[in-house]
Amino acid sequence: MAVGGVRRRLVVTSAWAWTVCLLSCAASCGEGGGADAGDTDTAEVAVDVADADAATPDGDASEPDAELPDAADADADAAPDELPMADADADADAETDTEVDAGPPPCLSDDDCAGGPCSVGSCDLTDGLCTVVALPDGSACDDHNACSLDDACQAGVCTGTQGAVCDDGNPCTDDVCAPDKGCVFKNNFALCEDGDPCTAPDSCVAGVCQPGEAACSDGNPCTVDACDPVSGACSHMATDSVPCSDGSECTFGDHCEVGVCIPGTLDGCNDGNQCTDDLCVDGTTCTHAPASGTPCGDGEPCTGPDACEDGECVAGPPIDCDDGNDCTDEFCDASIGCVVTPSAPKPCEDQNLCTTKGMCDGGGGCTPTAFLDCDDGKLCTVDTCKPDSGCDHNPIGGPCDDGDACTSGDLCLQEVCVGDPVDCDDGNACTQDSCDPTLGCQSFDISPSCDDGNPCTDDGCDSGLGCVNTPNDAPCPFQADPCVTGAVCSAGACQPVPLDCDDGDPCTLDVCDPEELCVHQRFVGPCDDGDACTEGEVCDAGGECGGGAPVDLDDGVACTVDSCDPLTGVEHIEDYTACPLGSACFADTDCTVVPPQLIISRLSLRPDPAPPGAGQGTWLAITNIGVAAVDLRAFRLDSAVSSLASIFPLSGEPGDPVPIRPGETLAGIKTPPEGQPVPPGFAFTFGLATDAFAFGKFGDQATILTPTLKVHDFLSFQTFSDGPTIIFGAMPLVDGTVAHLDASRLATAQLTTANDDVDDWCLAREGAPSAPDAPQTDCTLVLLSEVALGGEAGQRWIELYAPPGGNLSGLVVRVFDAGGVALASFPLAPSRAPHGERFLISDAEGDSVLPQVTDGAVQLFRGAILLDAYGFGTLTTSTDAAAGFPLFEGTPGPSQAGGAVAVRAPEYEDTQDNAADWTSDPEGSPGQPNADPAP
């Protein structure tokens, strides 16, 4: 059967060859010595047959496009080797082979008439000719081109209707389509952008955008170059002991010292060629002179020793692989050298006098099967056997073991093992110690013998003291007696418990008579009426206890409130209001002057005066964390960008005090312009309307000073560089924000130079939560606000909410499926959350940052502390317990199926969540305040 695109040489009888000639090219066939008609041999004719596929593009085998054997035939088949040549048979009739371009050979079946991808061939058995019919247009086919799509037949030709699109979205690949392979993505070396401003230019390597050289590189390998990813500022720090190059080929092991490259040893000229002499010229350039006669290794394991000739390693004579072992077979392999293989098991001689028989073990070794016995039975001789001389018995000294467990320190003396008796005393008074020659020291517990038979002692044994009998207070046996209800141990003796005959009357003597039992006899004399606030009571003739006088309440301390409780007695409570400002009340010293302890607890910056409707202007709050009330008039305020300001009472009268009591927080406002009232919630003002005093928003510091202008407490903010602590770093105190100290840090807040840590502060919007008279809030409170994990890529998010303007430092958000398997974890970079801000972890368009989860849970951690969690879908409390992570209380929340968004109600701002705290909002509002869900 013809094969497309391949020309064949066929050998046919002369009759068939002449038939072909007559049909195809009669003139040509009549020339050039045809076959002898009378010859009894069959003349052989060489015919070039071109497959129909090679003649027509559509591969139609039925078209008469066979090439003619013209001398002028331009077909590639007319190569010199196809010209007429002498018959290789050297036929006696001088027959010659004739190369003829002919049509297809005769077919014998339909299999010999293959069509193309868009045609079907059949064989006419009467004339041996093939007929090829084209398939209908639109028939499916394969044009064997991987870059075309939707292949179909058109006019007998298989053609693709559209080309394959090859785009992998990677700028670091050239996307092409190869007909034989399809899409090919070849890595390129194009410029690209890796998103880091500190590298340039970035370029593609191995199909990935790789960072370029550091933008801050100073070209010195002995400095560590760093780039601030935000500001782009460069820094260069000298480093030691790292490799570098001093520019000379001759040195090796150059290294850095104090930012300078120090040359290493002169070993850098080694070119790795063992047949060259490597030299350093002028201390900078390496030369490599060919060597001869020196030993070398040519890498051929079966030759040696090798030697150098004119810089080349020349092989030596073949090596001898005989290892002298009777149990191995040896030969040399040109690729790996000597090969030693174990021989089959057979008797062998290992030349060892310590063995009497040996057998090859099949692993290349001669294994002894019988050994010489050299044991002389003596502990103090070392019995050895030397392969060349046999048994050897050497007397030894030093430690030995005589086999007696009751001796120790055994030593060899004149080939005898002798030891000293062991001391079996374990130092424990509760054991009896002895020694057994086989078992060694034995200790028997004697604690059971410590029982003294007294029920009022706990009997035991102390390792140092021996038997110990400790008195107890346990019940104990007693003799029957009407006036005894039981017995208990006391001081190691059994004491009876008398019948309780107390009738509660302080004017009777209560006793027990064995016959009459309880007897109550009245008396006249001192008694106690049970009132801790009276004393000196007596029983009168009528049996009444009374006549007592009040106890003395006065402790002599003016600042205490003296009182008496009938049950607890006299009390003396300190009253700091009874002391002058600056003093604290102490029960033992009365009013005592103590150092004041004031801290700045809030600060708000607004233009002064504030715009209409914008609330109050610049203000701050001061908290008294001491034990004495303080007059704020004794302090002044300072600003790094302004001047000093005094503190004034709201009344405007200079003589009125501004008291701040222990634990109290007072807020003061910059004096408003003439005619404007002070808003509610303020206790004092600072500055006058004519003063230039103000707090700047950038690089400033609010300071409380004592009357002697000594710094008492301060708060640095924004970029203030002169203070010991920069509280807010890059977070500005913009108009309408309030910095406030965490409520939990008020009691431990530091004064003066030991300034508060940045994590102690919140940054809140000015308003009700930050009003001057509002309580301090918890800066650490951060909550999950919205969860949308059921949507498509680009529509999934997790929203966090910081109601009081909390600190986001150290937060991690984790996503779990319903089985408790962690699907994703997202650490949040340290940052500060203004009040009411919402922070999103979103699934960017085209990326899959957040997983798509229908049933599961989202957790919010700070370190190892779980701050908040939300469970949704089919997750239940039992699944919660099995999975090992806590969820909210109650039933699970809404499923995330269908792109639903779980929204937390704003009034449920706590971590003790319930399913009722959440609702499902199909629209969602990432970054926006949540609406109240329907109950």
Solvent accessible surface area in square Angstrom, and as a share of the most:
residue,aa,sasa,rsa
1,M,112,0.50
2,A,32,0.25
3,V,75,0.43
4,G,37,0.35
5,G,55,0.52
6,V,81,0.46
7,R,57,0.21
8,R,83,0.30
9,R,119,0.43
10,L,47,0.23
11,V,99,0.57
12,V,31,0.18
13,T,69,0.40
14,S,23,0.15
15,A,72,0.56
16,W,89,0.31
17,A,4,0.03
18,W,82,0.29
19,T,54,0.31
20,V,11,0.06
21,C,11,0.07
22,L,126,0.63
23,L,145,0.72
24,S,46,0.29
25,C,17,0.10
26,A,60,0.47
27,A,83,0.65
28,S,45,0.29
29,C,10,0.06
30,G,65,0.63
31,E,129,0.58
32,G,71,0.69
33,G,61,0.59
34,G,47,0.45
35,A,34,0.27
36,D,82,0.43
37,A,111,0.86
38,G,66,0.64
39,D,29,0.15
40,T,137,0.80
41,D,76,0.39
42,T,79,0.46
43,A,6,0.05
44,E,70,0.31
45,V,17,0.10
46,A,8,0.06
47,V,5,0.03
48,D,3,0.02
49,V,9,0.05
50,A,11,0.09
51,D,9,0.05
52,A,9,0.07
53,D,62,0.32
54,A,61,0.47
55,A,44,0.34
56,T,15,0.09
57,P,144,0.90
58,D,40,0.21
59,G,6,0.06
60,D,27,0.14
61,A,20,0.16
62,S,46,0.30
63,E,74,0.33
64,P,139,0.88
65,D,47,0.25
66,A,34,0.26
67,E,34,0.15
68,L,82,0.41
69,P,38,0.24
70,D,76,0.40
71,A,110,0.86
72,A,95,0.73
73,D,31,0.16
74,A,105,0.81
75,D,40,0.21
76,A,98,0.76
77,D,19,0.10
78,A,49,0.38
79,A,37,0.28
80,P,114,0.71
81,D,95,0.49
82,E,32,0.14
83,L,106,0.53
84,P,96,0.61
85,M,101,0.45
86,A,84,0.65
87,D,17,0.09
88,A,100,0.78
89,D,93,0.48
90,A,89,0.69
91,D,29,0.15
92,A,107,0.83
93,D,64,0.33
94,A,82,0.64
95,E,17,0.08
96,T,63,0.37
97,D,33,0.17
98,T,50,0.29
99,E,21,0.09
100,V,5,0.03
101,D,11,0.06
102,A,6,0.04
103,G,21,0.20
104,P,64,0.40
105,P,43,0.27
106,P,66,0.41
107,C,5,0.03
108,L,145,0.72
109,S,49,0.31
110,D,83,0.43
111,D,108,0.56
112,D,44,0.23
113,C,3,0.02
114,A,56,0.43
115,G,28,0.27
116,G,17,0.16
117,P,74,0.47
118,C,1,0.00
119,S,13,0.08
120,V,88,0.50
121,G,12,0.12
122,S,51,0.33
123,C,19,0.11
124,D,62,0.32
125,L,130,0.65
126,T,128,0.74
127,D,79,0.41
128,G,8,0.08
129,L,102,0.51
130,C,28,0.16
131,T,70,0.41
132,V,12,0.07
133,V,95,0.55
134,A,60,0.46
135,L,53,0.27
136,P,98,0.62
137,D,92,0.48
138,G,49,0.47
139,S,30,0.20
140,A,94,0.73
141,C,26,0.15
142,D,77,0.40
143,D,38,0.20
144,H,151,0.67
145,N,54,0.28
146,A,47,0.37
147,C,23,0.13
148,S,22,0.14
149,L,76,0.38
150,D,94,0.49
151,D,30,0.15
152,A,18,0.14
153,C,0,0.00
154,Q,93,0.41
155,A,89,0.69
156,G,9,0.08
157,V,66,0.38
158,C,18,0.11
159,T,65,0.38
160,G,20,0.19
161,T,99,0.57
162,Q,98,0.44
163,G,48,0.46
164,A,29,0.23
165,V,134,0.77
166,C,20,0.12
167,D,105,0.54
168,D,62,0.32
169,G,65,0.63
170,N,49,0.25
171,P,93,0.58
172,C,0,0.00
173,T,17,0.10
174,D,72,0.37
175,D,45,0.23
176,V,83,0.48
177,C,42,0.25
178,A,26,0.20
179,P,77,0.49
180,D,115,0.60
181,K,154,0.65
182,G,8,0.08
183,C,56,0.34
184,V,50,0.29
185,F,89,0.37
186,K,139,0.59
187,N,72,0.37
188,N,20,0.10
189,F,171,0.71
190,A,43,0.33
191,L,132,0.66
192,C,24,0.14
193,E,127,0.57
194,D,49,0.25
195,G,62,0.60
196,D,53,0.28
197,P,96,0.60
198,C,13,0.08
199,T,22,0.13
200,A,58,0.45
201,P,92,0.58
202,D,5,0.02
203,S,37,0.24
204,C,0,0.00
205,V,71,0.41
206,A,76,0.59
207,G,10,0.09
208,V,85,0.49
209,C,35,0.21
210,Q,69,0.31
211,P,78,0.49
212,G,20,0.19
213,E,133,0.60
214,A,49,0.38
215,A,63,0.48
216,C,6,0.03
217,S,60,0.39
218,D,68,0.35
219,G,67,0.64
220,N,52,0.27
221,P,77,0.49
222,C,0,0.00
223,T,24,0.14
224,V,82,0.47
225,D,40,0.21
226,A,49,0.38
227,C,31,0.18
228,D,60,0.31
229,P,92,0.58
230,V,141,0.81
231,S,82,0.53
232,G,40,0.38
233,A,62,0.48
234,C,67,0.40
235,S,59,0.38
236,H,90,0.40
237,M,143,0.64
238,A,53,0.41
239,T,28,0.16
240,D,80,0.41
241,S,96,0.62
242,V,50,0.28
243,P,117,0.74
244,C,24,0.15
245,S,83,0.53
246,D,48,0.25
247,G,71,0.69
248,S,21,0.13
249,E,99,0.44
250,C,1,0.01
251,T,20,0.12
252,F,131,0.55
253,G,48,0.46
254,D,11,0.06
255,H,61,0.27
256,C,0,0.00
257,E,79,0.35
258,V,121,0.69
259,G,11,0.11
260,V,90,0.52
261,C,30,0.18
262,I,60,0.30
263,P,76,0.48
264,G,25,0.24
265,T,93,0.54
266,L,136,0.68
267,D,80,0.41
268,G,29,0.28
269,C,12,0.07
270,N,105,0.54
271,D,65,0.34
272,G,71,0.68
273,N,60,0.31
274,Q,100,0.44
275,C,1,0.00
276,T,23,0.13
277,D,74,0.38
278,D,45,0.23
279,L,110,0.55
280,C,50,0.30
281,V,64,0.37
282,D,131,0.68
283,G,42,0.40
284,T,76,0.44
285,T,69,0.40
286,C,20,0.12
287,T,55,0.32
288,H,80,0.36
289,A,47,0.36
290,P,92,0.58
291,A,10,0.08
292,S,69,0.45
293,G,63,0.60
294,T,56,0.33
295,P,115,0.72
296,C,21,0.13
297,G,39,0.38
298,D,39,0.20
299,G,73,0.70
300,E,88,0.40
301,P,44,0.28
302,C,27,0.16
303,T,36,0.21
304,G,17,0.17
305,P,116,0.73
306,D,12,0.06
307,A,41,0.32
308,C,0,0.00
309,E,100,0.45
310,D,116,0.60
311,G,7,0.07
312,E,119,0.53
313,C,35,0.21
314,V,64,0.37
315,A,53,0.41
316,G,20,0.19
317,P,81,0.51
318,P,116,0.73
319,I,60,0.30
320,D,125,0.65
321,C,18,0.11
322,D,98,0.51
323,D,71,0.37
324,G,67,0.65
325,N,52,0.27
326,D,89,0.46
327,C,1,0.00
328,T,16,0.09
329,D,80,0.42
330,E,51,0.23
331,F,105,0.44
332,C,44,0.26
333,D,46,0.24
334,A,75,0.59
335,S,90,0.58
336,I,123,0.62
337,G,2,0.02
338,C,56,0.34
339,V,28,0.16
340,V,70,0.40
341,T,53,0.31
342,P,67,0.42
343,S,11,0.07
344,A,74,0.57
345,P,96,0.60
346,K,88,0.37
347,P,106,0.67
348,C,20,0.12
349,E,104,0.47
350,D,47,0.24
351,Q,145,0.64
352,N,41,0.21
353,L,100,0.50
354,C,17,0.10
355,T,18,0.11
356,T,85,0.49
357,K,139,0.59
358,G,11,0.11
359,M,76,0.34
360,C,1,0.01
361,D,78,0.41
362,G,36,0.34
363,G,56,0.54
364,G,13,0.12
365,G,26,0.25
366,C,31,0.18
367,T,60,0.35
368,P,38,0.24
369,T,82,0.47
370,A,32,0.25
371,F,139,0.58
372,L,77,0.38
373,D,121,0.63
374,C,16,0.10
375,D,103,0.54
376,D,53,0.27
377,G,68,0.65
378,K,103,0.44
379,L,109,0.54
380,C,0,0.00
381,T,14,0.08
382,V,61,0.35
383,D,46,0.24
384,T,53,0.31
385,C,38,0.23
386,K,99,0.42
387,P,74,0.46
388,D,117,0.61
389,S,75,0.48
390,G,6,0.06
391,C,52,0.31
392,D,38,0.20
393,H,81,0.36
394,N,68,0.35
395,P,88,0.55
396,I,64,0.32
397,G,53,0.51
398,G,31,0.30
399,P,116,0.73
400,C,30,0.18
401,D,100,0.52
402,D,45,0.23
403,G,67,0.64
404,D,51,0.26
405,A,40,0.31
406,C,25,0.15
407,T,32,0.19
408,S,53,0.34
409,G,59,0.56
410,D,12,0.06
411,L,86,0.43
412,C,8,0.05
413,L,109,0.54
414,Q,179,0.79
415,E,59,0.26
416,V,88,0.51
417,C,18,0.11
418,V,77,0.44
419,G,20,0.19
420,D,94,0.49
421,P,117,0.74
422,V,40,0.23
423,D,122,0.63
424,C,19,0.12
425,D,97,0.50
426,D,73,0.38
427,G,62,0.60
428,N,49,0.25
429,A,43,0.33
430,C,11,0.07
431,T,31,0.18
432,Q,119,0.53
433,D,44,0.23
434,S,55,0.35
435,C,48,0.29
436,D,47,0.24
437,P,81,0.51
438,T,114,0.66
439,L,125,0.62
440,G,7,0.07
441,C,65,0.39
442,Q,52,0.23
443,S,59,0.38
444,F,120,0.50
445,D,96,0.50
446,I,56,0.29
447,S,38,0.25
448,P,108,0.68
449,S,88,0.57
450,C,6,0.04
451,D,99,0.51
452,D,72,0.37
453,G,65,0.63
454,N,53,0.27
455,P,76,0.48
456,C,1,0.00
457,T,19,0.11
458,D,82,0.43
459,D,56,0.29
460,G,28,0.27
461,C,37,0.22
462,D,57,0.30
463,S,65,0.42
464,G,61,0.58
465,L,145,0.72
466,G,8,0.08
467,C,63,0.38
468,V,52,0.30
469,N,58,0.30
470,T,71,0.42
471,P,75,0.47
472,N,28,0.15
473,D,120,0.62
474,A,38,0.30
475,P,111,0.70
476,C,13,0.08
477,P,105,0.66
478,F,98,0.41
479,Q,162,0.72
480,A,104,0.81
481,D,59,0.31
482,P,79,0.50
483,C,18,0.11
484,V,29,0.16
485,T,81,0.47
486,G,12,0.12
487,A,7,0.05
488,V,64,0.37
489,C,4,0.02
490,S,53,0.34
491,A,98,0.76
492,G,16,0.15
493,A,45,0.35
494,C,50,0.30
495,Q,81,0.36
496,P,78,0.49
497,V,55,0.31
498,P,95,0.60
499,L,54,0.27
500,D,116,0.60
501,C,13,0.08
502,D,101,0.52
503,D,67,0.35
504,G,64,0.61
505,D,40,0.21
506,P,58,0.36
507,C,0,0.00
508,T,16,0.09
509,L,97,0.48
510,D,44,0.23
511,V,74,0.43
512,C,39,0.23
513,D,49,0.26
514,P,84,0.53
515,E,161,0.72
516,E,125,0.56
517,L,76,0.38
518,C,45,0.27
519,V,38,0.22
520,H,82,0.37
521,Q,98,0.43
522,R,153,0.56
523,F,55,0.23
524,V,110,0.63
525,G,15,0.14
526,P,115,0.72
527,C,23,0.14
528,D,100,0.52
529,D,62,0.32
530,G,59,0.56
531,D,46,0.24
532,A,42,0.32
533,C,23,0.13
534,T,38,0.22
535,E,97,0.43
536,G,63,0.61
537,E,10,0.05
538,V,77,0.44
539,C,1,0.01
540,D,68,0.35
541,A,98,0.76
542,G,60,0.58
543,G,10,0.09
544,E,117,0.53
545,C,25,0.15
546,G,28,0.27
547,G,80,0.77
548,G,29,0.28
549,A,54,0.42
550,P,114,0.72
551,V,29,0.16
552,D,118,0.61
553,L,61,0.30
554,D,99,0.51
555,D,50,0.26
556,G,65,0.62
557,V,20,0.11
558,A,89,0.69
559,C,1,0.00
560,T,13,0.07
561,V,82,0.47
562,D,44,0.23
563,S,42,0.27
564,C,34,0.20
565,D,52,0.27
566,P,74,0.47
567,L,161,0.80
568,T,103,0.60
569,G,8,0.08
570,V,58,0.33
571,E,76,0.34
572,H,71,0.32
573,I,99,0.50
574,E,84,0.38
575,D,42,0.22
576,Y,73,0.28
577,T,86,0.50
578,A,57,0.45
579,C,14,0.08
580,P,91,0.57
581,L,73,0.36
582,G,22,0.21
583,S,6,0.04
584,A,1,0.01
585,C,12,0.07
586,F,74,0.31
587,A,48,0.37
588,D,124,0.64
589,T,81,0.47
590,D,41,0.21
591,C,47,0.28
592,T,51,0.30
593,V,122,0.70
594,V,25,0.15
595,P,112,0.70
596,P,45,0.28
597,Q,73,0.32
598,L,0,0.00
599,I,0,0.00
600,I,1,0.00
601,S,0,0.00
602,R,7,0.02
603,L,0,0.00
604,S,0,0.00
605,L,4,0.02
606,R,49,0.18
607,P,59,0.37
608,D,63,0.33
609,P,68,0.43
610,A,23,0.17
611,P,65,0.41
612,P,140,0.88
613,G,92,0.88
614,A,26,0.20
615,G,48,0.46
616,Q,27,0.12
617,G,6,0.06
618,T,12,0.07
619,W,0,0.00
620,L,0,0.00
621,A,0,0.00
622,I,0,0.00
623,T,5,0.03
624,N,0,0.00
625,I,43,0.22
626,G,10,0.10
627,V,91,0.52
628,A,3,0.02
629,A,8,0.06
630,V,9,0.05
631,D,23,0.12
632,L,0,0.00
633,R,89,0.33
634,A,45,0.35
635,F,4,0.02
636,R,81,0.30
637,L,0,0.00
638,D,39,0.20
639,S,5,0.03
640,A,57,0.44
641,V,86,0.49
642,S,41,0.27
643,S,58,0.37
644,L,59,0.29
645,A,2,0.02
646,S,40,0.26
647,I,6,0.03
648,F,61,0.25
649,P,10,0.06
650,L,82,0.41
651,S,73,0.47
652,G,55,0.53
653,E,101,0.45
654,P,105,0.66
655,G,60,0.58
656,D,53,0.27
657,P,68,0.42
658,V,5,0.03
659,P,43,0.27
660,I,0,0.00
661,R,96,0.35
662,P,41,0.26
663,G,65,0.63
664,E,55,0.25
665,T,43,0.25
666,L,24,0.12
667,A,2,0.02
668,G,0,0.00
669,I,7,0.04
670,K,16,0.07
671,T,32,0.19
672,P,20,0.12
673,P,44,0.28
674,E,165,0.74
675,G,76,0.73
676,Q,96,0.42
677,P,115,0.73
678,V,50,0.29
679,P,42,0.26
680,P,126,0.80
681,G,30,0.29
682,F,15,0.06
683,A,32,0.25
684,F,0,0.00
685,T,13,0.08
686,F,0,0.00
687,G,0,0.00
688,L,91,0.45
689,A,61,0.47
690,T,129,0.75
691,D,56,0.29
692,A,94,0.73
693,F,3,0.01
694,A,52,0.40
695,F,16,0.07
696,G,21,0.20
697,K,69,0.29
698,F,130,0.54
699,G,20,0.20
700,D,0,0.00
701,Q,26,0.12
702,A,0,0.00
703,T,8,0.05
704,I,0,0.00
705,L,13,0.06
706,T,23,0.14
707,P,91,0.57
708,T,115,0.67
709,L,87,0.43
710,K,140,0.59
711,V,63,0.36
712,H,19,0.09
713,D,1,0.00
714,F,8,0.03
715,L,1,0.00
716,S,0,0.00
717,F,0,0.00
718,Q,19,0.08
719,T,82,0.48
720,F,23,0.10
721,S,98,0.63
722,D,124,0.64
723,G,14,0.13
724,P,92,0.58
725,T,40,0.23
726,I,64,0.33
727,I,0,0.00
728,F,11,0.05
729,G,32,0.31
730,A,92,0.71
731,M,48,0.21
732,P,38,0.24
733,L,0,0.00
734,V,64,0.37
735,D,61,0.31
736,G,11,0.10
737,T,3,0.02
738,V,0,0.00
739,A,0,0.00
740,H,9,0.04
741,L,0,0.00
742,D,1,0.01
743,A,41,0.32
744,S,81,0.52
745,R,85,0.31
746,L,35,0.17
747,A,91,0.71
748,T,91,0.53
749,A,10,0.08
750,Q,91,0.41
751,L,40,0.20
752,T,39,0.23
753,T,105,0.61
754,A,55,0.42
755,N,18,0.09
756,D,5,0.02
757,D,79,0.41
758,V,53,0.30
759,D,57,0.29
760,D,13,0.07
761,W,1,0.00
762,C,0,0.00
763,L,2,0.01
764,A,1,0.01
765,R,101,0.37
766,E,34,0.15
767,G,34,0.33
768,A,84,0.66
769,P,60,0.38
770,S,3,0.02
771,A,26,0.20
772,P,9,0.06
773,D,107,0.56
774,A,19,0.15
775,P,112,0.70
776,Q,26,0.12
777,T,38,0.22
778,D,67,0.35
779,C,0,0.00
780,T,50,0.29
781,L,48,0.24
782,V,1,0.00
783,L,0,0.00
784,L,0,0.00
785,S,1,0.01
786,E,0,0.00
787,V,0,0.00
788,A,2,0.01
789,L,0,0.00
790,G,11,0.10
791,G,8,0.07
792,E,118,0.53
793,A,42,0.32
794,G,28,0.27
795,Q,110,0.49
796,R,18,0.07
797,W,26,0.09
798,I,0,0.00
799,E,0,0.00
800,L,1,0.00
801,Y,25,0.10
802,A,0,0.00
803,P,10,0.06
804,P,11,0.07
805,G,0,0.00
806,G,0,0.00
807,N,12,0.06
808,L,2,0.01
809,S,34,0.22
810,G,40,0.39
811,L,1,0.00
812,V,27,0.15
813,V,0,0.00
814,R,73,0.27
815,V,0,0.00
816,F,23,0.10
817,D,41,0.21
818,A,31,0.24
819,G,57,0.55
820,G,20,0.19
821,V,90,0.52
822,A,66,0.51
823,L,76,0.38
824,A,21,0.16
825,S,64,0.41
826,F,31,0.13
827,P,105,0.66
828,L,29,0.15
829,A,79,0.61
830,P,104,0.65
831,S,53,0.34
832,R,24,0.09
833,A,0,0.00
834,P,22,0.14
835,H,36,0.16
836,G,27,0.25
837,E,54,0.24
838,R,35,0.13
839,F,56,0.23
840,L,75,0.38
841,I,25,0.13
842,S,59,0.38
843,D,3,0.02
844,A,51,0.39
845,E,146,0.66
846,G,70,0.67
847,D,73,0.38
848,S,93,0.60
849,V,70,0.40
850,L,0,0.00
851,P,33,0.21
852,Q,102,0.45
853,V,8,0.05
854,T,60,0.35
855,D,38,0.20
856,G,0,0.00
857,A,0,0.00
858,V,0,0.00
859,Q,4,0.02
860,L,0,0.00
861,F,30,0.13
862,R,48,0.18
863,G,53,0.51
864,A,102,0.79
865,I,117,0.59
866,L,55,0.27
867,L,32,0.16
868,D,4,0.02
869,A,7,0.06
870,Y,0,0.00
871,G,0,0.00
872,F,0,0.00
873,G,13,0.12
874,T,98,0.57
875,L,1,0.01
876,T,59,0.34
877,T,82,0.48
878,S,81,0.52
879,T,41,0.24
880,D,25,0.13
881,A,82,0.64
882,A,91,0.70
883,A,31,0.24
884,G,64,0.62
885,F,12,0.05
886,P,72,0.45
887,L,32,0.16
888,F,18,0.07
889,E,95,0.43
890,G,40,0.39
891,T,94,0.55
892,P,41,0.26
893,G,11,0.11
894,P,37,0.23
895,S,48,0.31
896,Q,0,0.00
897,A,57,0.44
898,G,87,0.84
899,G,26,0.25
900,A,19,0.15
901,V,6,0.03
902,A,0,0.00
903,V,6,0.03
904,R,5,0.02
905,A,0,0.00
906,P,44,0.28
907,E,105,0.47
908,Y,80,0.30
909,E,62,0.28
910,D,61,0.32
911,T,55,0.32
912,Q,121,0.54
913,D,2,0.01
914,N,60,0.31
915,A,21,0.17
916,A,79,0.61
917,D,10,0.05
918,W,13,0.05
919,T,38,0.22
920,S,50,0.32
921,D,42,0.22
922,P,110,0.69
923,E,146,0.65
924,G,16,0.15
925,S,31,0.20
926,P,55,0.35
927,G,32,0.31
928,Q,105,0.47
929,P,98,0.61
930,N,14,0.07
931,A,78,0.60
932,D,99,0.51
933,P,19,0.12
934,A,89,0.69
935,P,180,1.13
